[in-house]
Amino acid sequence: MKFVTHSGGFHADDVFATAALFLLYPDATLVRTRDEKIIAGADIVFDVGSVYDAARNRFDHHQPRGAGERENRIPYAAFGLVWKKFGAEIAGSPEVAVRVDERLVQAIDAHDNGVSIWESVHATASPYLIQDVVSSFEPAWNEKERSLDAGFKEAVVVAQKILIREIVHARSTLEGERRVREAYEQATDKRIIVLDEKYEWGGVLGETPEPTFVVSPERAPSTHWRAYAVRAEAHSFVPRKPFPNRWAGLRDEALAAVSGVPDALFCHNKLFTVSARTREGAIALAKKAL
């Protein structure tokens, strides 16, 4: 199996497309070139060649009409085209592949196509994006001893690790969301949802009107428990109901005294989470906050 992508400078879409394909075909070889004869003889070509034909494993998006766009109007780049065909096989299921596309692939495709999906609100600060991670592997202007091909190979190694971890998290998130729905459905008081593991619950409980607080264990090795305020909106830091102002920043005995919960440990000064030594203590703090 031979892959071909373009030579020269590289971006997140060709780096991650390479990483994805090597997960599926680990014994393949890769050539970075713009030589049309070499391109014609390759098994899979991406981000070069001016052809999108999934049946023939040609995945370029630089031709005049591009290579299509998603329902949300984010156009496909090389990574997205490769993931569209092979993502379910690489990730293990269509559902996991969709989650990876939403979390990772779409942002890379959008950037590569010059489509902005976020708005800067600070003049001197902006997010450090996955594209910035990839570009850091390109040689600086005065690194004469470093080659683009060497940087590309290093970037692919990192991209593959990121992709593997995103697949792991997508799988666990889907299973966790199923369990969160069960906990919500079984809760007698749906204002406080108690979970038996630290599942990702924001997407599920944010869609339902009742939940105000969520109680779950902290990650091991900690044996403590936490209560969290449910956000008013998915991408907002504003909670539906914050913990009481008089708890802000308090710890241990001071928090126990003012809250009336003996094993209370800490309340964040932004009032979105509190912790206790026990499950019962975290539930009690949530009930007090109601």
C-alpha positions in Angstrom: 0.0 0.0 0.0 1.5 3.4 -1.0 0.2 6.8 0.2 1.0 10.0 -1.6 0.5 13.6 -0.2 2.2 16.8 -1.3 5.8 17.8 -0.6 6.9 21.1 0.9 5.2 22.8 3.8 2.6 20.8 5.7 -0.6 21.6 7.6 -2.9 19.8 10.1 -5.1 18.3 7.5 -2.4 16.3 5.6 -0.6 15.5 8.8 -3.7 14.0 10.5 -4.9 12.3 7.3 -1.5 10.6 7.2 -1.8 9.6 10.9 -5.3 8.2 10.4 -4.3 6.1 7.3 -1.3 4.7 9.1 -3.6 3.5 11.9 -5.5 1.5 9.3 -2.5 0.5 7.2 0.5 0.5 9.5 2.8 -1.2 6.9 2.1 1.3 4.1 4.7 3.6 2.7 4.3 7.4 2.2 5.7 9.6 -0.5 5.5 13.3 -0.3 5.6 14.6 -3.9 3.9 16.6 -6.5 5.2 14.4 -9.4 2.1 13.4 -11.4 3.5 10.0 -12.4 4.1 9.0 -8.8 0.7 10.3 -7.8 -1.0 8.3 -10.6 0.6 5.1 -9.3 -0.4 5.5 -5.6 -3.1 3.5 -3.8 -4.3 6.5 -1.8 -3.7 10.1 -2.6 -4.7 13.0 -0.3 -4.3 16.8 -0.3 -2.8 16.7 -3.8 -3.8 15.7 -7.3 -6.8 18.0 -7.7 -9.2 15.0 -7.6 -11.8 13.9 -5.1 -13.1 10.4 -5.9 -13.5 8.3 -2.8 -14.1 5.1 -4.9 -10.6 5.5 -6.3 -9.1 6.7 -3.0 -8.4 10.3 -4.3 -8.9 12.8 -1.5 -8.0 16.3 -2.6 -10.1 19.5 -2.1 -8.0 22.1 -3.9 -9.9 21.8 -7.3 -12.1 24.8 -8.3 -15.3 23.4 -6.8 -13.7 21.9 -3.7 -14.9 18.5 -2.4 -18.2 19.4 -0.8 -19.2 20.4 2.7 -21.0 19.0 5.7 -24.6 19.8 6.6 -23.3 22.5 9.0 -21.5 24.1 5.9 -18.0 23.3 7.1 -16.2 22.2 3.9 -14.1 19.1 3.7 -10.3 19.2 3.6 -8.0 16.2 3.2 -8.4 14.9 6.7 -12.2 15.1 6.6 -12.4 13.3 3.2 -10.2 10.5 4.5 -12.1 10.3 7.7 -15.4 10.3 5.8 -14.5 7.1 4.1 -12.3 5.3 6.7 -13.3 6.9 10.0 -15.8 4.3 11.1 -13.3 1.5 10.4 -10.5 3.3 12.2 -12.6 4.3 15.2 -14.5 1.1 15.5 -18.0 2.4 14.8 -19.8 5.1 12.9 -21.0 6.7 16.2 -17.4 7.1 17.5 -16.3 8.4 14.1 -19.0 11.1 14.2 -17.8 12.2 17.6 -14.2 12.4 16.5 -15.3 14.3 13.4 -17.2 16.8 15.5 -14.4 17.3 18.1 -11.3 17.2 16.0 -11.7 16.7 12.2 -14.1 19.6 11.5 -11.9 22.2 13.2 -8.9 21.1 11.1 -11.0 21.1 7.9 -12.5 24.5 8.6 -9.1 26.1 9.2 -7.5 24.6 6.1 -10.4 26.0 4.0 -10.1 29.4 5.6 -13.4 29.1 7.5 -13.5 30.7 10.9 -15.3 28.8 13.6 -14.4 31.0 16.6 -14.3 34.7 17.3 -11.4 36.4 19.1 -12.4 38.6 22.0 -8.9 39.8 23.0 -6.5 41.9 21.0 -3.4 40.2 22.3 -4.5 36.7 23.1 -6.1 33.9 21.1 -6.5 30.1 21.4 -3.5 27.9 20.7 -5.0 25.6 18.1 -4.1 22.1 16.8 -2.9 23.9 13.7 -0.4 25.8 15.8 0.9 22.5 17.3 1.5 21.1 13.8 3.1 24.2 12.5 5.6 24.2 15.4 7.2 21.1 13.7 8.1 23.1 10.6 11.7 24.4 10.5 12.2 28.0 11.6 13.8 30.2 9.0 17.2 29.8 10.6 17.1 26.1 11.2 19.1 25.2 8.1 19.8 21.7 9.4 16.2 20.8 9.8 14.1 19.5 6.9 10.4 19.8 6.2 10.2 16.0 5.7 11.7 15.4 9.2 9.3 17.9 10.7 6.4 16.2 8.9 7.3 12.8 10.3 7.5 14.1 13.9 4.2 15.9 13.5 2.5 12.7 12.3 3.7 10.8 15.3 2.1 13.4 17.6 -1.0 13.5 15.5 -1.4 9.8 15.7 -1.2 9.8 19.5 -3.8 12.6 19.6 -6.1 10.7 17.3 -5.8 7.5 19.2 -6.7 9.3 22.5 -9.6 11.1 20.9 -11.0 7.8 19.7 -10.6 6.4 23.3 -12.4 9.4 24.7 -15.1 9.3 22.1 -15.9 5.7 22.9 -16.0 6.3 26.7 -18.0 9.5 26.3 -20.7 7.7 24.3 -20.9 5.0 27.0 -20.8 7.6 29.8 -23.7 9.5 28.2 -25.8 6.4 28.1 -25.2 5.9 31.8 -25.9 9.6 32.6 -29.3 9.2 30.8 -30.0 6.2 32.9 -29.2 8.1 36.1 -31.4 11.0 35.0 -34.3 8.7 34.2 -34.0 6.9 37.5 -33.5 10.0 39.7 -36.5 10.8 42.0 -35.4 14.4 42.4 -34.1 15.4 39.0 -32.6 18.7 40.3 -29.7 16.7 41.7 -28.3 13.9 39.5 -25.9 11.5 41.3 -23.4 9.5 39.2 -21.3 6.5 40.2 -18.3 7.5 38.0 -16.9 10.8 36.6 -18.8 10.7 33.3 -19.0 13.6 30.9 -22.5 14.8 31.7 -22.7 18.3 30.3 -24.1 17.5 26.9 -26.8 15.2 28.2 -28.0 17.1 31.3 -27.7 20.4 29.5 -30.6 19.3 27.2 -32.9 18.7 30.1 -34.5 21.5 32.1 -34.5 20.1 35.7 -30.9 19.3 36.7 -29.3 22.0 38.8 -26.4 20.1 40.4 -24.5 16.9 39.5 -22.7 14.8 42.1 -19.9 12.4 41.1 -16.7 10.9 42.5 -13.4 12.6 41.9 -10.8 10.8 39.8 -8.6 8.1 41.5 -6.6 8.1 43.6 -8.8 10.6 45.3 -11.7 9.1 47.3 -13.5 12.5 47.6 -16.7 13.5 45.9 -17.8 16.7 44.1 -21.0 18.5 43.3 -21.0 20.6 40.1 -23.4 23.3 39.0 -25.0 22.6 35.6 -24.3 25.3 33.1 -27.1 27.5 31.8 -25.7 27.0 28.2 -23.4 24.5 26.8 -20.5 26.9 26.0 -21.2 29.3 28.9 -19.5 29.4 32.3 -22.7 30.7 33.9 -24.4 28.1 36.0 -28.1 27.6 36.2 -27.7 28.1 39.9 -24.4 28.8 41.6 -23.4 27.6 45.1 -24.1 30.2 47.8 -22.0 33.3 47.8 -21.0 32.9 51.4 -19.2 29.6 50.6 -16.9 31.1 48.0 -13.3 30.0 48.5 -13.9 28.4 51.9 -12.1 25.2 52.9 -12.4 22.5 55.5 -13.7 23.7 58.9 -14.7 27.1 57.6 -16.8 25.6 54.9 -18.2 22.9 57.2 -19.3 25.6 59.7 -21.1 27.9 57.2 -22.6 25.1 55.1 -23.6 22.8 58.0 -22.0 19.8 56.2 -19.3 18.3 58.5 -17.2 16.7 55.8 -17.2 19.6 53.4 -13.8 20.3 51.9 -13.8 23.1 49.4 -15.9 25.5 47.4 -14.5 27.1 44.3 -14.5 30.9 44.5 -16.4 31.0 41.2 -19.2 29.0 42.9 -19.5 26.2 40.2 -18.2 23.3 42.3 -17.8 22.0 45.8 -16.1 19.0 47.3 -16.6 16.7 50.3 -15.0 13.6 51.8 -18.0 11.4 51.1 -20.8 10.9 48.6 -23.3 11.7 51.3 -21.5 15.0 52.0 -21.5 16.1 48.4 -25.2 15.3 48.1 -25.8 17.3 51.3 -24.0 20.3 49.9 -26.0 20.2 46.7 -29.2 20.0 48.7 -28.2 22.9 50.9 -27.4 24.9 47.8 -30.9 24.3 46.4 
